[in-house]
Amino acid sequence: MGATADGRLRIIAVTHQCVVLLALLLVSSIGARGATAAEGTATVPRFEPAPCPKLPGAGELAKASCFYLVVPEDRGQPNGRTIRLMVAKYPANSPEKRPDPVVYLAGGPGDIAPLEINGFIAADFIRDRDVYVVSQRGTMFSEPALTCAAADDFARELLGLRFYSEATKRAHLAATEACHRDLAATGADLSAYNSTESAADFADLRKVLGVSEWNIYGTSYGSYLAQTLMRDHPEGIRSVVLDSVLPTTYNVAENWQNARDGFDNIFQACVSEPACNAGHPHLEQTFTGLVNKLEAEPLNATVKDPATGEDIKVVIDGGVLVDWLRNQNYSVPMLQAAPDRIDGFAAGRPDAVQAIALDRASRAPPPGPDIPALGYGLSYGVSCRESYPFATPEDLAAAGRKAFLDYPLSVTREGIGGWAYFNEDCREVWQVPAAPEAMHQPVASSIPTLLISGSFDTLTSLAGAKAAAAKLSNATIISVPGVGHAVSPQSPCAQAVIVSFLADPAAPDTSCVGALKPASFTSLGSP
């Protein structure tokens, strides 16, 4: 649950190029408006045709056709407001098209689905089925889009602050309060933006499309939402693929152990590779020493802001370094370069310092009023309803201390990375009702399910995949070494397994997995 500061559990790092594209898409979007009141006796759910943005550089979205799915905002109020969810249909690329499509559930919660799907569609491994991508309720391209300029502005402000401090906490909570105030002023029922309602949205989509059977594909938070759909609306689901699995038993404190597992696998892989071990001996100890040193004496770096081209100050302290390593898991080349960056930073090499500072700056949204990104209404709505109630602040601090005993308490007593000050956000600001306890239990199902984990994933873990599979009687789990978060676009082997699974969910061919090894750490990217 992105995680998305970082999208809560899973926030995709939005590059400057992606944000420029997003701004263009926003300008070109047709018929944008807020949530509407129910229109007389008009039937819901229903779909309304709409053009997809057709612009140079629009990526895979240019190949899709689009429409809006109109659904109730709150199904407990069937005659109340309606909302519109943008749906993009990417047509099959094979003449031998299968009738059962794939529907993709994006991460976050709150990620921008049409941008997140780009790598997945470009990989072109699902050729014989249409793929449907839904901009989930409250996210970019749906109406209302519950984005928050105040929260995005804070993400830029954080570049010049200590990652964990009382001043940072006050600025963070002020941004959350402004976000809540702005979204509440739109008239949106913020308690209706959650996984239960989102799962019902997808069930309605299948009915509106007239599809008798389809395949569900969820990444990160999308895997959690997929399990919710399996539990609440199993009708018509032929198979399920869960990539970078977040189990329904998840709570926010588990993020610390997920990071520990990913860090351990990265460090151990370096030890096991002779060239990496020779070039970067004692890598874990070096990193731990840096976390402690920088937390005591932060380093200030100046880099060219990718968004503006102007100089910008980036504070690098222990909390920042931990968050930096977590975020390398979105790209195999970044993971390959991580040992060199760590040792280079420890040696005071300017290229390594600049690379880490620039990576940090590139993840902050550009300044400006018209470039929103994350759907904070859904992000907070889901997280505060479904994660926060199951982990106290004491649980969070204990989990941080247990996972990283050698890190300073100033780092481990709060949420990790984008989850910093999460409990305060939910307890003091968002205050939505807690989800039923039953929602926190493992999903029991006989639907064929493929669960995929990357060994270098610092956001979700193999343990989470196993927890999700506990009551899935037709589950297959694969772990792909050397890959981080969102495995399938980065792994041809995972793609091959998925293709075989969709062809025959009862007998996927996983034979390629056993021969896999992490890519060499010696092929370093340029700073």
N, C-alpha and C positions, 0 to 999 in steps of 0.2 A: 504494500500500500504506500506507495512511493510516497512513497515515500517521498513517491516524488520529490521551503529551502531546497530540497532535492526531490521535490514531488512526493514528499513523504517517502514511502519505501522505494518507489522507483520513479525518479525524475529523470527524464532524458535530458542530457546536456544540450541546450539549444544553441547551436553555433550562430555566429553573426549572419552567415549566409542563410540559415534556416529562418532567422527572425525577419530578415529583409523579405524573404519569400512570403512569410506569414503576413507581413504588412501589406504586400501586394494582393494576397488572397483576400484579406479583409476588405480592402478598398473595392475589389471586384465582386464581392459576394452579393448575390441578388436577393432582394426581399428580406433582408435582415430586420428582425424586430424582436421585441421582448415576448415573454409568455403572454398568451392570449386567453381571454375568457372563453368558455365553451360556446361554440357558435350555434345557437339555437338547438336544433335536434340533429346537428351533424354527427355522424357516427365516428366514434373513436374506439379502437385505433383505426387510423386510415393513413394513406400516403398521399402526398402532394408533390407532383413533379417539380423539379428545380434543376437549373443548369449547374454543372460543376464549373469551377473557375478554369478558364482556358487561357493560360498565360505562359509566355516563355519562362522556362525554369521551374514550371509547376510540378516537375517530377512525375511520378507514376499516376498521380491524381488526374493528369491530362488524359489518361487512357480510360478513365472510369465514366460511368453515367451516375447521376445523382438524383435523389428525391428526399423529401422530408417525411419522417414517420411522426404522426401526431398522436400523442398519448396523454392521459391525465397526469397532472403534476403529482397528485396524491390520490391513489386509488381508493382511499377511504372516503374521498369526496368526489364521487363519479360525475357530479354536475358542476364541479369547480373548474379551476383554470386548466388549460391544456398547455403543453409544451411541444416543441418541434425538434426532432433529432435528425441531423443530416446523416444520410446513408449513402455510401459510395459503393457501386457495384463494379468490380474489376472482372472483365469477361475471361473465360477460359481461353488459353492459347493453343489448345489442342483440338483438332477436328473431331476427336473421339471424346466428346464432352459427356461427363457423367451427370445424372440428374440431381444428385445430392450435393449442394454447394457447401462451402466452408464459410463460417461467419467468424470474424476475428474480433476478439475482445482485448482492447488496449489496456496498457498499464497505468500506473499512477498511484492512487486514483487521481484522475484529472488530466492525463496526458492528451496530447493533440493527435487523435487517431489517424487522420490522413497523412500526417508527417511521420508518425511512428511506423506506419505500414510500408513506407517507401523501400526500406532494405529488404523486407519480406517479399514484396511483389517483384522487386528487381532481381532477386535471386532466382525467380521463375521456376521453382521446383514443384509447385502445385499448378500444373498446366491443364489438367483435364476437368477442372471444376471452377465455376464462378466463385469469387471471393467477395463477401459482403463485409464492409467495415462501417461501424456505427460510431459517430461522435456521441459518446454517452451523455446523458442528461447533465447539464451544467457546464459542459466543456466547449472548447472552441469549435465554432461552426454550428453548434446547436443553439436553440433560442428558448430561454435566455442563456447566454454564455456568461457564467458566473466567474469572471476573471477579476483580478484585483491589482490595480496599479500600485497601491500602497505596499503590497507584499512584494511585487516585483522591484519597486524602488528600494525596499529594504535589502533585497538580495544584492544590489549594487553597493549599498551603504556598507554591508557586511565585509566587503573586500578590504576596507580600511579600518576594521575593528578587530579586537580580540575575538576569537571564535566563541569562547565561553567567558562571560564576565557579567557583572551586574548591569553595566551600561548596555551591553549587547542585549541582555534579557529585557530591559526596559524598552529599548528600541524595537525589538522583535514583537513584544506584546502590544506596543502602540500600533504597529503595522497590522497585527491581527485584529485589533479593535476597530481600526479604520476600515479594514476589509469587511468585517462583519457588519458594520454600520452601513457601508455603501451597498452591500448586497441585500440587507434587510430592507433598505429604502426602495429597492426595485419591486417590492411586493412578493418576491419569491418566498415560498415556504421552505426555509433552509433545512428543516427536518425531513423533507421529502427527497433529499438528494443522498441516496444511500444504495447499498447493494441489493436490498430486497426489491426496491422499486426498479432499479436498473435491470435486474434479472427478469422482472415482469415485462419490461420494455422489449427485451430480446424475444421473449415468448410471444408477445404481440406481433413482432416483426415477422416471425415465421408464419403466423396466421394470415397476416396481411399479404405476404408474398404468395400464399397458397402452396408453400413447400411442405410436402408430407414428411420429409426426412432430411436432416442436415448434419454437418459435422462442426463441432465447436472447437475453436482454437484460442486459448488464452495465454498471454504472456505476463508474468509478474503479477501485479494486482489483477490483471485479466484472468489469471489462473484461479484466483480466489473467487472472482465473479463467476467463472465457469462452473466451479463447484457449487456455488449458490444456485445457479441455473439447473444443475443436475439434481439438486435436492428439491427445489421448489417447482420446477417445470421440466420434468424429465421427458415429457412427451415429444416424440419426433427426433430425439437425439440419437444418431447412428453411432458416433464415436466422439471422443474428446482427446485433444492434445493439450497438455499443460507444460509450458516452457518456463523455466525459472520459477519453480513452484512455491506459492505462498499457501500454506494449509489453512483451513478454516479455524484451526486451533490456535493460530498465530496471535501473539500480542506484542506490543511495541518493545518490551524488554528483550525479546528474542533477537532484535537487530544486533545487539552486542555480540552474541554468540555466532550469528551469521557472519559478521565481519571477522571474528576470530578464526572461524573455519576457512574462510577465503584467504586471509592473510597466511595462515599456517600452510595451506596448499601451495601458495605462491613461493613462500620462503623454502619449503621442502623441495619444490621442483628445482629451484636454483641449486640447492645442495646436491641434488641427484644428477645434475648436468655438469660434467667435469669442467667445461669451459666457464660456465657461470660461477661455479664454486671457486675456481681458481682466480677468476677476476673479481669476485665479490664475496670473499670469505666473511663469515659472521654477519651476513646480511640482516638477519632478524635483530641481532644485538645492536647493530648500527642504527637500524630504524628506531628501535625502542629508545636508544640513547638520544637520538635526534628529537623524538617526541618530548622527552623530559627536558632537554636543553632548550628547545624552542618555547616550551611552555613557560620556562623561567625567564628566558631572554628572547623575545620575539625578534624576528628579522623583518625589516621593511625593504621591499623590492619595488622598483618602478619599471613598468612595462608600457608598451603602446596598447591602448585599449582597442581590441578588435572591432568594437562597435563605432568608435569615434575617431580613431587614429591619434588621439591625444594621450599624453602621459597620464598614467593612473597609478596610485600607490596601492600595493597589496601587502597586507600584514600576513606573515607566515609564523604561526605559533604551533604548539603541539596539537591542538584541536584541528587546525587547518591541515596539518600534515596527515593526520589520520583520515580526514575527509578526502584529501587528495588521493591517497592510495585506494580508498574505496571506489572512487570514481574512475579509476583506470580500468575497471572491469567491463566497461562498455565497448572496448576495442582490443583485439588481440595485439596489434602493433603497440598500443600504449602499455599493455602488460609486458610485452617483450622488452620495452625500454625501461621499465620500472627499476630493476636493480641498478642500472647505470645512473639513473636519476638520483636514487637514494645515496649511493656511494659518492656521486659527484657533488651532491648537496653537502654531504658530510665533509668533503674535502674543500668546500668553498669554491667549487668550479662555477664561474659565472653562467655558463650555458645551462647547467642543471638548475641553478637558482631561477634563471629566467624562464626555463621551460615549466617549472612548477608554478611560478607566479602567473605565467601566461595561461596555463591550463585553468587556473583558478578564475582569472578574469574572463575567459571565454565562456564560462558557464553562467555568468550573470546576465540577465536580460538587458538589452540596450536601453538607454534613457529615452523618454518620449511618451506621450500620453496614448498613442494609438498602436502600441505593440504589445498587447497582452499575450500571455502564453498559457500557463497552467489554469485549469478550471478549479479554483480554490473552493468554490461552493461544494463541489463533489468531494474534493480532497479532504476538507475538514469534516464534511457531513459523514462520510464513510469512516474516517479514522476516529473521530470523536464518538461515534455511535458503536463502532465494532472493534476497535483496538484499545482505546483508552480505558474503558470500564474494566478491562481484564488485567491491568497492570498498574499498581500503585506507584507513586514516586519512589517509595522504598524498594519496590521490586526492580525498578529501573536502575537505581544506584547499585543495588546488590548484583544485578546482572552485569553491569559495566565493570565492577570491581572483580567479579569472578572471571570474566573473559580476559581482562587485561590488568592483571595484578600489578605489573611493573609500570603502568602508566600513572601519571599524576591524578589525584582525586578530582582536581578541577576539570579534567577531561571526562572521567568515567562516571561522575555522579549525575550527569544529565543524559538526554537522548543523544545518540550518535549521529553525526552529520546533519542531514535535513530533519531529523527528529528532535533536534535541540529545542527545549522549552515546549515540547508537544503537550505534556500533561497540563502545563499552565494554560496553553491555548484552549484546551477542551474544558478544563475545570472553571477557568475564570472568564472565558469569552464565548465560546461556541455553544456550549450547554445544550446539546441536543439529547433527547432521551436515549438511554442505553439500549442496545439490541437485546433481544431475548437470549437467555443462556443457551438455548438449543442451537442458535446460530453459530456458537463457538465450538460445537462438537464436530467430529469427523463425519464426512458425508458417506453414507452407505449407499452403494449402487453397484449394479452388475453391468453398466454401460462400459464397453471397452474403452480403456483410458491409457494413453501413453504419457508418461511423466519424464521430463528431460531436465537434467541439471548440468551446469558447467562447474568444473572443479575449482576454477578461480573466481567464482561468483562471490562477491562480498556482501550482497544484499539478500539473496535467498540461498538455500543450501540443500544438499542431498538429504540431510536429516529432515528438512521440511517436506521434501518430496515423499519420503518414507512415511511421515506422519499423515500426509494427505492420502496415501494409498492404503492406510490401515484397514479401511472397511470397503475398499474397492475390489470386488472379487475378480475382475478381469483387468488388472492393472499390470503394465510393463514399465519398469524404470530403467533409464539409461543415464549414465554419468559420462560427460564428454570432457576429457582432460585438456587443460590449457585454454579453456574458453571461459569467459565471465558471464555476465548477465545477458539475457536474450540470445540463446544459443543458436537457434536454427539459421538465422541469416549469416552466421559466422562459421558454420560447420557443414561441409558437404556430407559428412557421414550422418549427422543428425537429419539433414534433408532427405537422404536416402532412406533412413529408418521411417521418417514420416510418410514418405511416398508409399512404402510397402505397407505401413499401418493403414493408410487410407484405402489402399487396394484390398486389404484383408485384415480388418481390425482384430481378428481372432489369432492371427499368426504373423506379427511383424518380423521382418528380417533385421536382426540387430548384430549381425556377424561383423560388421565393419568396426564396431566399437572397441572390441578387444585389442585391435592392433594399433589403436591411436596412442600418440604421445604428445605432450605439449610442444608447441613450436619453440625453436631455440631462442634463448634469451640473448644470444650474441648478435642477432640481426636487429640492431638498435635503430629506432627512428631518429630523424634529425631533430635537434632542439627547436 
